[in-house]
Amino acid sequence: MGALAGEILFEAAKFIVMIILLVCGVMIGSKLRTRSDAKKAAKKEAEVKITE
């Protein structure tokens, strides 16, 4: 019975770690997307000012 409980705890811990990694990946991706969008907007605005 002890081995079963240990395996269940191991799988639960592995699941929690995977969820945490997924959340971190989404947060990092969101920040990178925000920076990329800001750069694109600034570049587009600079191009509009040049053409005026």
C-alpha positions in Angstrom: 0.0 0.0 0.0 2.9 2.4 0.7 4.3 2.0 -2.8 0.9 2.9 -4.3 0.6 6.0 -2.1 4.2 7.1 -3.0 3.5 6.6 -6.7 0.3 8.7 -6.5 2.1 11.5 -4.7 4.9 11.4 -7.3 2.4 11.7 -10.2 0.5 14.5 -8.4 3.8 16.4 -7.8 4.7 15.8 -11.5 1.3 17.1 -12.6 1.7 20.3 -10.4 5.2 21.0 -11.8 3.9 20.6 -15.4 1.0 23.0 -14.6 3.4 25.6 -13.1 5.7 25.3 -16.2 2.7 25.8 -18.5 1.6 28.9 -16.6 5.2 30.3 -16.6 5.4 29.7 -20.4 2.2 31.5 -21.0 3.2 34.5 -18.9 6.6 34.7 -20.6 4.9 34.4 -24.0 2.5 37.1 -23.2 5.2 39.5 -22.1 7.2 38.8 -25.3 4.1 39.4 -27.4 3.4 42.7 -25.7 7.0 43.9 -26.3 6.8 42.8 -29.9 3.5 44.5 -30.5 4.9 47.7 -28.9 7.9 47.6 -31.2 5.8 47.1 -34.3 3.5 50.0 -33.3 6.4 52.3 -32.6 8.0 51.4 -36.0 4.7 51.9 -37.8 4.3 55.3 -36.1 7.8 56.3 -37.1 7.1 55.3 -40.7 3.9 57.5 -40.7 5.9 60.5 -39.4 8.5 60.1 -42.1 6.0 60.0 -44.9 4.1 63.1 -43.7 
